[in-house]
Amino acid sequence: MRPRRIVRGKEAWGRLGCGRRKFIEDYEFHSTDDPNVQGTDIPRVRSIPLGPVNRGFLEHELDALIDALAEAGGHSESKAKNRKAARDGTRTAHAEEL
């Protein structure tokens, strides 16, 4: 069995191929009201406090998230993408549904 490893944020969002904001808004767990990646049944990853500011994520949970997203073909209902579109004045298909 491979030892468990905690990775810090920069490595976590780098492994998912996204930026910090997208990772925090779309993939990181914040509340039980919204436990899954938007538009999917894929659970978000929970952070582990490493100090007053620093947080980490369990590597095996990131691997499970990546595998689930790959199997599902990703997700198109990105909170970060919709917020950016609203700020820029453009609309996405999901934003038009709202």
Summary of the structure (lengths in Angstrom):
residues: 98
radius of gyration: 14.3
end to end distance: 45.8
largest distance: 49.8
contacts: 241
relative contact order: 0.18
helix: 45%
strand: 14%
